[in-house]
Amino acid sequence: MHSPDLVLRLAILLNLYFLFLTYSNIRYLRRYSRPSPAEAPSDELPKVSVILPVRNEERRLRECLDSLLTQSYPLFEIVAIDDNSIDSTPEILAEYAQRDRRVVVVKGEPLPAGWSGKSFACHQGIRFASGEYLLFTDADTRHGPESLDWAVRTIRKTGADFLSAYVRQRLGSVGELLFVPTIYVMTALLLPLGLIPRRNSSLFSFAIGQFMLCRSDALRAIGDYERFRGSVVDDIAMARELKGAGFRTIFLDAQGYVSCRMYSGLRTAMRGVGKSLFGAINSSLILLGALMCLILIAIEYPFYSTMTGVLAGSPLIALHDVPVLLFLLVWFLKLHDRKVPALAVVLYPFTFFLLMLVALYSAAMTGLGIGIEWKGRLVTAGSGALSDGHAQLREASVSSPPLGLTAEEPRIVDFRPLYRLVADAVFLVTLLLVFVATKLLFDVTVEGRERLKGVSGRPAFLVSNHLLYLDGAMVACAIFPRRTFFSALERTFSMPFVGRYIRLLGAFPLPEHDPLRGIAQPLERMLAMGWFVHFFPEGELHLRSEEIHEFKLGVFLLATMHDAAIVPLTFVLLPRPLLGRLIPRAIKVKIVVQDPIEPRDFLARHERRSAAIRAMAEETRSSMLRVIASQRAGLA
C-alpha cells in the first residue's frame, strides 16, 4: 500500500471522528441550551453585575448598552470600565451613567506591566460589582431582552458555577466569512462539549469571552483576575482555573439571545485571531504542531489530492474524494447550526490554510515577544498587552506572577516557548562547534559523569573554577544532554552582539552591586525546568590559574533556599604532549565531576544558616583543591 493511500485512510478515520463529534456537539447544545421555566419571584432572584470592558468602542458602544439596558431580568447593574480610551468612549459612558443609575462607570488606571488590557480592566470592574453573579461581555455584542434571564435561569438549573456560550456571529464581508468560522474549530475537530460538565480535568474546558456568567464567590475563591492577569485568552484561562479548583463549568449555545460582530474585514479578523491563537493553545509548540498536522492530514491534503485527481482525469469518486466529502458534511453541519452563510462551507480549504498561516504568525509574533498590535497595544502570548500605542513602550515581565518579577526588575531569563525553541537551536549548533574546537585545542576529557545521576530529577547548582574563556561552554558539553543556565556579569549583556548571543546560549545577568537582586525567584523556574544552573563562585576569570581563589557565598545561599544540591566540576590543566614531547604553553583540560554536596547536611550540623553556608563553601573549595592535587600527583 502506498504511503499516500495510508494518509488518505487516516484522513477518512479522522473525518469520521469529526463528523461524530460535530453531530454530538450540535445535539448537546440544542438539548441543554433550551430555555428553563420561570422560577422564583423577582425578589428572590440574584443580582447580576454585567462587567463591560471598553476601549475605543465609540462606533458600537451605544448599541451594546441599549441592548443591555432593555433586559427583562429585573436585578442587574452594568459596570463599564473605560480602558484608557482615546476616542469619544468616555463621553458616551458618562452620558449613559447620567441617564440610568444602573450604569456604573469606572475610569481605568494605566495598564501595569505583566497584565493584559482586558484582564486588568475586568479586574478593576469587579471591585465595583455588587452582584451575586458576574456577566462578562464585550462591547461589540448585542443582547436580546431575554439573554440575562436565560443565562441566570440556566446556570441555576444546572448547578454550574460558570457558564459560557456561543453567540451568533454577524458577518459583514467576504473576509469575515472566510475567517471568522475558525472560532468553531475547537468544537468541530477536538472537544466533546458534553464532557465539560462531566469531567474534572481542566483539559475539558472551553469559553468565549463574548458571554460568560460566573458566580462572584467562585471567582474570588481562585483569586479573581490576578490568577490569569497576563493571559490574552482570559476566557479560556478563567474556565480552566475554575475547573481546576473544583468548580463546575458548562458551555452552551446563546445564539438565540446574543449576537456579535467581532471584526470588520479580513485583515482585522486575522490580526484579532492572531493575537490570541497561540495563547489559546497554552503557548505550546507541541499543540501547535499537532494542530497543523491534523489540518494538513485530514483537510488540506485530501483536497489537494482531489484537485490533482480532477486535473488528471481520475474517476469521479476515488479514495481521495471520500475525506473531502466527509469534511464538507462536517463543516456544513457546523456552519448551518451556527447560521453562517453556506458560501463559507465551500471556502473551507482557504479558511484552514489561512488558519495555519495565522497560527504560525501568532506563534512567531506573540511567542517571541515582538507582539501584535491590537487597539493601540502590543500583545504577546507571554505577558498580554505590553505597551500603549500612545505612550512610551515599556518592557513587561515575561515570567508568571508566582515568580514575583515586577516591571522594575531586569528580565533575567526569557521563558517564552518560541524564544526557547530558537535558543535551543542556537545552543545545539554552538555546542557542536565548541565540542570540536575544545577537543582540538585542549583535548578535553570528562571524568565522573555518572555522578550526575545522583541529582537526577531534582534541582542542582553546578560550580566550577574559572580559568579559561570557554569554561562555561565546556561545562555545557560535559553535562550534555542536560542543559544549563549560567551566570555572567551584568555588563556583558550591554555588548552589542555578545549580550544577545550568550542569552540565547542560556546566560543570565548577575548584577554586580547586588548579585542576588532579582534572581532568587526566577531561579525557582529554572530549576523546575530540570536544568542545572551554573555559577563561578570565584566571581571572575583567573586565566590559567593553578589555584582556586576564595569563593563568594551567593550560590551556596541559593542552594539552601531551594534545597538544591551543589555539584562541583573541577577544571584541571595538564601538560599536553605532542609526538612524545611537551609543547610550551600547550595544555589539555580534564573536567572532574565530583559527588553532590547536600545543603541539608550542613544546615543540620550548624545552628545558624550563615555558618552552614560558609562551611559548605569551604568544603566545596577544599574538595576541588584535593581533586587538582590528586590529578597533578598522578602525573609524577
Legacy VTK file of the C-alpha trace (Angstrom):
# vtk DataFile Version 3.0
C-alpha trace
ASCII
DATASET POLYDATA
POINTS 636 float
0.000 0.000 0.000
1.429 3.390 -0.981
2.013 6.000 1.716
-0.447 8.483 0.104
-3.161 5.821 0.468
-2.270 5.414 4.137
-2.577 9.171 4.672
-5.953 9.250 2.931
-7.249 6.343 5.015
-6.104 8.143 8.152
-7.887 11.250 6.864
-11.091 9.227 6.453
-10.880 7.975 10.037
-10.234 11.469 11.349
-13.145 12.926 9.397
-15.458 10.212 10.650
-14.477 11.284 14.164
-15.055 14.949 13.230
-18.495 14.014 11.894
-19.420 12.125 15.058
-18.065 14.926 17.280
-19.833 17.695 15.376
-23.157 15.878 15.373
-22.827 15.063 19.098
-21.968 18.643 19.980
-24.912 20.003 17.974
-27.265 17.587 19.725
-25.801 18.541 23.104
-26.132 22.282 22.500
-29.703 22.020 21.300
-30.773 19.819 24.182
-29.174 21.677 27.087
-29.500 25.257 25.816
-33.302 25.261 25.837
-34.919 27.964 27.988
-35.580 26.918 31.561
-39.024 27.514 33.033
-39.512 30.675 35.087
-38.703 30.144 38.736
-38.857 32.359 41.812
-40.491 35.754 42.147
-38.304 38.746 41.371
-37.406 39.474 44.999
-35.643 36.067 45.225
-33.595 36.422 42.050
-29.856 37.018 42.416
-28.410 40.335 41.389
-26.154 40.286 38.330
-23.305 42.675 37.637
-22.531 42.996 33.930
-18.778 43.580 33.553
-18.165 45.511 30.324
-14.543 46.404 29.499
-14.447 49.124 26.859
-11.556 50.543 24.857
-12.065 52.825 21.844
-15.569 51.497 21.089
-17.384 54.693 20.107
-18.917 53.089 16.988
-20.531 50.105 18.720
-20.892 51.049 22.360
-24.350 52.630 22.154
-25.906 49.542 20.553
-24.407 47.326 23.227
-25.538 49.482 26.152
-29.021 49.951 24.709
-29.440 46.185 24.338
-28.250 45.545 27.890
-30.500 48.197 29.415
-33.619 46.650 27.836
-33.176 43.317 29.636
-36.282 41.695 31.061
-34.275 40.500 34.048
-35.059 42.900 36.905
-31.931 42.880 39.118
-28.768 43.903 37.363
-26.187 46.645 37.034
-23.689 47.448 34.290
-20.126 48.108 35.425
-18.453 49.662 32.378
-14.678 50.107 32.566
-13.140 52.725 30.306
-9.781 51.160 29.483
-7.868 54.377 28.679
-9.853 55.112 25.502
-8.720 57.975 23.285
-11.926 58.369 21.243
-15.342 59.542 22.463
-15.947 56.372 24.531
-15.620 58.181 27.924
-18.230 60.765 26.921
-20.679 58.070 25.799
-20.255 56.194 29.077
-20.764 59.380 31.096
-23.941 60.096 29.134
-25.414 56.667 29.906
-24.381 56.808 33.565
-26.184 60.127 33.931
-29.258 58.764 32.169
-29.546 55.418 34.014
-28.247 54.781 37.525
-27.803 51.068 36.725
-24.736 52.074 34.707
-21.609 52.414 36.841
-18.577 53.853 35.035
-15.066 53.013 36.178
-12.164 55.091 34.904
-9.423 52.607 34.134
-5.959 53.040 35.578
-2.853 52.933 33.353
-2.013 49.400 32.324
0.710 47.917 34.565
3.380 45.621 33.201
2.509 41.945 33.161
-1.254 42.475 32.687
-3.267 42.092 29.515
-5.518 45.067 28.854
-8.853 43.266 29.064
-7.866 41.291 32.164
-6.810 44.443 34.006
-9.999 46.239 33.002
-12.146 43.367 34.289
-10.043 43.179 37.452
-10.847 46.818 38.169
-14.524 46.425 37.338
-15.011 43.501 39.723
-14.096 45.763 42.649
-17.171 47.910 41.929
-19.546 44.978 41.298
-22.147 44.087 43.922
-23.870 41.206 42.158
-24.009 37.564 43.225
-23.291 36.711 39.592
-20.916 38.420 37.162
-21.685 38.517 33.441
-18.617 39.275 31.329
-19.386 40.504 27.839
-17.838 42.614 25.073
-18.765 45.997 23.640
-19.270 44.522 20.161
-22.182 42.348 21.338
-25.916 42.951 21.092
-28.164 41.317 23.664
-31.739 40.277 23.180
-34.056 41.202 26.046
-34.019 37.647 27.437
-30.267 36.987 27.372
-29.597 37.727 31.047
-32.728 35.933 32.206
-31.811 32.839 30.144
-28.272 32.772 31.473
-29.246 33.077 35.146
-32.020 30.509 34.931
-29.776 28.084 33.048
-26.803 28.310 35.397
-29.066 27.871 38.432
-30.896 24.958 36.850
-27.666 23.118 36.026
-25.983 23.917 39.334
-22.946 25.241 37.497
-20.593 27.918 38.793
-19.559 29.180 35.358
-21.398 29.329 32.045
-20.108 30.417 28.663
-21.765 30.089 25.295
-21.540 30.532 21.577
-23.219 33.713 20.377
-24.388 34.343 16.835
-21.655 35.862 14.668
-22.683 38.723 12.396
-20.554 38.771 9.246
-20.271 41.878 7.116
-17.665 40.990 4.475
-16.256 38.108 2.470
-13.081 38.324 4.518
-15.037 37.736 7.718
-16.970 34.933 6.030
-13.658 33.351 5.154
-12.003 33.594 8.554
-14.457 34.040 11.439
-15.696 30.399 11.189
-12.304 29.309 12.520
-13.657 30.011 16.012
-15.665 26.772 15.623
-12.592 24.594 15.021
-12.381 23.522 18.662
-15.887 22.024 18.766
-15.752 20.649 15.208
-12.416 18.852 15.450
-11.348 18.418 19.069
-13.588 18.965 22.085
-16.712 16.997 23.089
-18.804 19.659 24.828
-20.763 17.083 26.787
-17.620 16.147 28.726
-17.083 19.681 30.065
-19.577 19.349 32.965
-18.838 15.630 33.426
-15.035 15.644 33.725
-12.975 17.267 36.452
-9.901 17.741 34.289
-9.232 21.332 33.213
-8.399 19.920 29.762
-12.149 19.720 29.237
-12.673 23.483 29.460
-13.858 25.995 26.920
-15.193 29.535 26.996
-15.753 32.537 24.773
-15.332 35.955 26.363
-18.282 37.434 24.468
-20.615 35.802 27.005
-19.540 34.385 30.389
-21.623 34.167 33.563
-19.816 33.309 36.791
-20.657 33.159 40.466
-18.754 36.010 42.065
-17.720 33.956 45.107
-16.276 31.252 42.821
-14.155 33.830 41.009
-12.995 35.309 44.308
-12.054 31.831 45.519
-9.454 31.464 42.759
-8.040 34.953 43.302
-10.063 36.984 40.779
-8.232 38.129 37.654
-4.897 38.154 39.483
-4.802 34.419 38.710
-4.576 34.963 34.959
-3.583 38.605 34.739
-1.173 38.204 31.825
-3.342 35.901 29.731
-4.531 37.139 26.350
-7.211 34.428 26.452
-8.726 35.306 29.805
-11.933 33.474 28.908
-10.312 30.042 28.487
-7.946 30.772 31.378
-10.908 31.528 33.661
-12.698 28.312 32.665
-9.552 26.241 33.235
-8.757 27.806 36.596
-12.304 27.357 37.877
-12.417 23.763 36.678
-9.005 23.090 38.213
-10.228 24.488 41.551
-13.171 22.065 41.581
-15.928 24.364 40.307
-18.445 23.170 37.722
-18.362 24.782 34.274
-20.632 24.391 31.241
-20.622 25.603 27.656
-23.908 26.087 25.788
-25.500 27.965 22.888
-26.713 31.556 23.302
-27.063 32.477 19.631
-30.794 32.986 20.109
-30.071 35.635 22.736
-26.779 37.350 21.857
-25.056 38.338 18.612
-21.669 39.842 17.877
-19.658 41.276 15.023
-16.133 40.508 16.140
-14.170 42.021 13.250
-14.613 44.323 10.285
-12.796 42.699 7.383
-10.200 40.010 6.726
-7.188 41.974 7.975
-8.835 42.800 11.302
-10.025 39.211 11.657
-6.571 37.758 11.057
-4.949 40.187 13.481
-7.650 39.605 16.099
-7.345 35.823 15.907
-3.567 36.043 15.682
-3.197 37.985 18.930
-4.811 35.195 20.935
-4.386 31.962 18.951
-1.004 30.922 20.349
-2.132 31.759 23.878
-5.337 29.760 23.352
-3.286 26.586 22.883
-1.383 27.372 26.073
1.603 28.728 24.120
2.533 25.121 23.371
4.629 24.354 20.310
3.642 20.698 20.653
-0.058 21.550 20.438
0.636 23.929 17.570
2.452 21.192 15.657
-0.316 18.688 16.403
-2.999 21.096 15.178
-1.058 21.805 11.987
-0.596 18.076 11.307
-4.290 17.439 11.936
-5.342 20.104 9.443
-2.823 19.007 6.829
-3.678 15.301 7.032
-7.442 15.464 7.438
-8.367 18.610 5.483
-5.754 20.111 3.190
-4.040 17.021 1.764
-7.299 15.279 0.702
-8.454 18.481 -1.006
-5.113 18.748 -2.805
-5.375 15.091 -3.894
-8.892 15.630 -5.188
-7.898 18.682 -7.195
-4.883 16.940 -8.744
-7.095 13.915 -9.474
-9.662 16.066 -11.256
-6.948 17.661 -13.373
-5.541 14.207 -14.171
-8.975 12.884 -15.198
-9.344 10.309 -12.391
-12.720 8.583 -11.691
-15.465 10.742 -10.257
-15.365 9.083 -6.845
-11.927 7.952 -5.780
-10.291 7.317 -2.418
-9.095 10.904 -2.106
-12.651 12.204 -2.572
-14.046 10.428 0.499
-12.371 12.575 3.203
-13.248 15.705 1.198
-16.934 14.755 1.093
-16.886 13.807 4.766
-15.359 17.122 5.821
-17.746 19.069 3.614
-20.550 17.380 5.545
-18.847 18.157 8.878
-18.341 21.806 8.009
-21.842 22.166 6.561
-23.437 20.790 9.739
-21.329 23.036 11.962
-21.834 26.270 9.994
-25.508 25.597 9.280
-26.065 25.131 13.000
-24.179 28.396 13.644
-26.283 30.149 10.966
-23.239 31.018 8.872
-23.940 31.512 5.117
-23.378 28.391 3.001
-20.673 30.074 0.920
-18.336 29.668 3.901
-18.653 25.892 3.612
-17.094 25.638 0.143
-14.385 28.111 1.136
-13.079 25.719 3.786
-9.715 24.879 2.106
-8.821 28.570 2.104
-10.167 29.058 5.626
-7.966 26.346 7.101
-4.953 27.345 5.032
-5.290 30.875 6.421
-5.705 29.425 9.901
-2.355 27.634 9.609
-0.650 30.794 8.376
-2.110 32.837 11.216
-1.130 30.141 13.737
2.489 30.415 12.627
2.250 34.211 12.593
0.745 34.192 16.092
3.451 31.894 17.435
6.244 33.938 15.880
4.927 37.385 16.810
3.410 36.757 20.234
5.611 33.855 21.298
8.865 35.682 20.620
7.565 38.868 22.239
7.513 41.027 19.099
3.783 41.474 19.613
0.668 42.026 17.502
-0.890 45.482 17.612
-4.469 45.486 18.878
-6.357 48.637 19.837
-3.174 50.619 20.237
-1.354 47.970 22.272
1.187 45.290 21.545
0.015 41.860 22.624
2.268 38.881 23.320
1.435 35.358 24.438
3.723 35.603 27.427
2.511 38.759 29.086
-0.534 40.154 27.414
-0.558 43.776 26.401
2.900 45.140 26.813
2.509 48.749 25.861
0.188 51.592 24.961
0.417 52.815 21.388
0.129 56.383 22.658
2.729 56.037 25.379
6.334 55.049 25.504
6.805 51.304 25.009
7.756 49.588 28.209
9.164 46.155 28.728
6.992 43.789 30.720
7.930 40.809 32.786
7.792 37.528 30.902
7.547 35.408 33.985
4.310 34.263 35.528
3.066 36.042 38.669
4.190 33.411 41.216
7.816 34.111 40.322
7.463 37.623 41.672
9.107 39.594 38.877
7.919 43.172 38.549
8.318 45.798 35.867
11.252 47.337 37.748
13.259 44.115 37.871
15.506 43.192 34.956
14.470 40.390 32.640
16.536 37.521 33.966
15.630 34.631 31.658
13.235 34.606 28.729
10.911 31.624 29.142
8.662 32.237 26.129
8.256 28.996 24.172
9.358 30.205 20.766
12.323 32.049 22.233
13.371 28.842 23.964
12.975 26.946 20.668
15.279 29.391 18.877
17.656 29.333 21.853
17.814 25.529 21.773
18.645 25.570 18.069
21.422 28.144 18.580
22.704 26.204 21.582
22.938 22.885 19.717
24.816 24.423 16.782
27.167 26.273 19.137
27.682 23.196 21.294
28.801 21.174 18.289
31.294 23.868 17.274
32.558 24.249 20.845
32.968 20.494 21.267
35.073 20.225 18.108
37.089 23.367 18.885
37.881 22.489 22.516
38.704 18.907 21.627
41.241 20.134 19.108
42.625 22.922 21.283
42.592 21.306 24.710
41.879 17.588 24.203
39.064 17.926 26.754
38.111 14.811 28.729
35.410 14.361 31.369
35.661 12.111 34.410
32.831 11.161 36.764
29.791 11.956 34.586
27.952 9.090 36.308
27.844 11.209 39.487
25.247 13.446 37.804
22.771 10.596 38.278
22.832 11.472 41.967
20.888 14.660 41.241
18.623 13.259 38.544
15.105 14.669 38.824
15.938 17.272 41.474
17.256 20.857 41.478
21.031 21.325 41.423
23.634 24.033 41.012
26.911 23.444 39.204
30.012 25.280 40.428
33.440 25.318 38.870
36.715 27.155 38.921
37.148 29.708 36.142
40.450 29.645 34.319
39.676 29.669 30.570
37.407 31.804 28.403
35.453 28.763 27.229
34.852 27.237 30.670
31.082 27.794 30.540
30.801 26.211 27.106
32.908 23.231 28.195
30.622 22.706 31.190
27.659 22.573 28.781
29.485 19.922 26.735
30.404 17.957 29.859
26.805 17.582 31.088
25.053 17.234 27.720
22.202 16.299 27.067
21.226 18.085 30.276
21.006 21.859 29.776
22.292 24.602 31.996
21.639 28.237 32.639
24.832 30.042 33.570
25.561 33.368 35.188
27.535 36.174 33.560
28.388 39.662 34.716
25.683 42.229 34.087
27.912 44.457 31.981
28.466 41.636 29.491
24.859 41.909 28.318
25.298 45.507 27.203
27.745 44.430 24.486
26.019 44.820 21.079
26.189 41.247 19.751
27.683 39.224 22.573
24.897 40.062 25.022
22.107 38.684 22.850
24.143 35.707 21.747
25.039 34.463 25.214
21.413 34.954 26.303
20.418 32.502 23.600
23.028 30.091 24.921
21.471 30.216 28.405
23.296 33.062 30.146
21.544 35.290 32.642
22.848 38.568 34.130
24.348 38.572 37.584
24.017 42.107 38.991
27.421 43.394 40.039
26.407 45.550 43.003
23.728 43.288 44.478
24.231 39.820 42.960
21.070 38.236 44.360
18.786 41.068 43.257
16.059 39.716 41.035
17.472 36.222 40.511
16.357 34.267 43.578
12.776 33.846 42.382
13.390 33.224 38.657
15.824 30.509 39.732
12.829 28.564 41.015
11.526 28.250 37.480
14.946 27.472 36.001
15.400 24.622 38.457
11.820 23.397 37.974
12.502 23.018 34.243
15.033 20.313 35.113
18.019 22.403 34.024
21.188 22.872 36.015
22.201 26.398 36.985
25.940 27.085 36.802
27.981 29.629 38.770
31.652 30.537 39.001
31.881 31.117 42.776
35.292 32.757 42.379
33.359 35.567 40.706
35.822 36.294 37.903
38.221 34.727 35.432
41.699 33.805 36.715
43.361 32.873 33.444
45.188 29.523 33.599
45.395 29.816 37.366
46.646 26.780 39.294
44.906 27.997 42.444
41.245 28.206 43.398
40.566 31.611 44.865
38.191 32.392 47.728
34.553 31.629 46.971
31.691 34.088 47.121
28.748 32.745 49.106
25.780 33.638 46.861
25.305 30.270 45.151
25.533 28.454 48.499
22.871 30.700 49.970
20.668 29.958 46.943
21.258 26.233 47.409
19.920 26.390 50.972
16.923 28.455 49.825
15.945 25.951 47.113
17.198 22.752 48.787
19.352 22.239 45.694
22.488 20.110 45.617
25.862 21.645 44.773
27.772 19.660 42.127
31.427 20.734 41.849
33.073 20.490 38.423
36.800 20.976 38.725
38.889 22.089 35.755
42.379 20.662 35.859
45.011 21.951 33.440
47.540 19.316 32.456
50.569 19.473 30.174
49.829 18.340 26.653
52.406 16.273 24.791
52.651 16.057 21.032
54.632 13.226 19.430
56.105 12.409 22.811
57.209 15.937 23.585
55.620 18.651 25.669
54.605 21.743 23.738
55.305 25.052 25.513
52.074 26.573 26.890
50.034 23.776 25.306
47.560 22.314 27.797
44.941 19.642 27.962
41.838 20.070 30.099
40.308 17.459 32.341
36.887 18.142 33.878
36.188 16.127 37.015
32.561 15.830 38.111
32.500 15.371 41.891
29.935 13.940 44.277
26.963 16.222 45.029
27.129 18.280 48.227
23.797 18.484 50.079
22.924 21.774 51.832
20.557 19.986 54.216
23.528 18.103 55.720
25.280 21.375 56.574
22.090 23.020 57.861
21.594 20.046 60.197
25.142 20.410 61.594
25.071 24.183 62.167
22.629 26.211 64.221
22.981 29.316 62.062
22.324 29.341 58.319
25.252 31.693 57.759
27.642 29.234 59.384
26.254 26.366 57.292
26.695 28.395 54.116
30.309 29.267 54.912
31.087 25.648 55.804
29.522 24.395 52.590
31.508 26.876 50.502
34.753 25.924 52.227
34.084 22.204 51.830
33.336 22.660 48.122
36.527 24.657 47.578
38.618 22.176 49.579
37.243 19.220 47.616
38.111 20.911 44.334
41.651 21.648 45.578
42.022 17.975 46.539
40.966 16.933 43.043
43.556 19.221 41.466
46.265 17.941 43.810
45.305 14.338 43.105
45.375 14.808 39.338
48.719 16.547 39.477
50.143 13.849 41.731
49.130 11.284 39.142
51.500 12.888 36.678
54.530 12.483 38.926
LINES 1 637
636 0 1 2 3 4 5 6 7 8 9 10 11 12 13 14 15 16 17 18 19 20 21 22 23 24 25 26 27 28 29 30 31 32 33 34 35 36 37 38 39 40 41 42 43 44 45 46 47 48 49 50 51 52 53 54 55 56 57 58 59 60 61 62 63 64 65 66 67 68 69 70 71 72 73 74 75 76 77 78 79 80 81 82 83 84 85 86 87 88 89 90 91 92 93 94 95 96 97 98 99 100 101 102 103 104 105 106 107 108 109 110 111 112 113 114 115 116 117 118 119 120 121 122 123 124 125 126 127 128 129 130 131 132 133 134 135 136 137 138 139 140 141 142 143 144 145 146 147 148 149 150 151 152 153 154 155 156 157 158 159 160 161 162 163 164 165 166 167 168 169 170 171 172 173 174 175 176 177 178 179 180 181 182 183 184 185 186 187 188 189 190 191 192 193 194 195 196 197 198 199 200 201 202 203 204 205 206 207 208 209 210 211 212 213 214 215 216 217 218 219 220 221 222 223 224 225 226 227 228 229 230 231 232 233 234 235 236 237 238 239 240 241 242 243 244 245 246 247 248 249 250 251 252 253 254 255 256 257 258 259 260 261 262 263 264 265 266 267 268 269 270 271 272 273 274 275 276 277 278 279 280 281 282 283 284 285 286 287 288 289 290 291 292 293 294 295 296 297 298 299 300 301 302 303 304 305 306 307 308 309 310 311 312 313 314 315 316 317 318 319 320 321 322 323 324 325 326 327 328 329 330 331 332 333 334 335 336 337 338 339 340 341 342 343 344 345 346 347 348 349 350 351 352 353 354 355 356 357 358 359 360 361 362 363 364 365 366 367 368 369 370 371 372 373 374 375 376 377 378 379 380 381 382 383 384 385 386 387 388 389 390 391 392 393 394 395 396 397 398 399 400 401 402 403 404 405 406 407 408 409 410 411 412 413 414 415 416 417 418 419 420 421 422 423 424 425 426 427 428 429 430 431 432 433 434 435 436 437 438 439 440 441 442 443 444 445 446 447 448 449 450 451 452 453 454 455 456 457 458 459 460 461 462 463 464 465 466 467 468 469 470 471 472 473 474 475 476 477 478 479 480 481 482 483 484 485 486 487 488 489 490 491 492 493 494 495 496 497 498 499 500 501 502 503 504 505 506 507 508 509 510 511 512 513 514 515 516 517 518 519 520 521 522 523 524 525 526 527 528 529 530 531 532 533 534 535 536 537 538 539 540 541 542 543 544 545 546 547 548 549 550 551 552 553 554 555 556 557 558 559 560 561 562 563 564 565 566 567 568 569 570 571 572 573 574 575 576 577 578 579 580 581 582 583 584 585 586 587 588 589 590 591 592 593 594 595 596 597 598 599 600 601 602 603 604 605 606 607 608 609 610 611 612 613 614 615 616 617 618 619 620 621 622 623 624 625 626 627 628 629 630 631 632 633 634 635
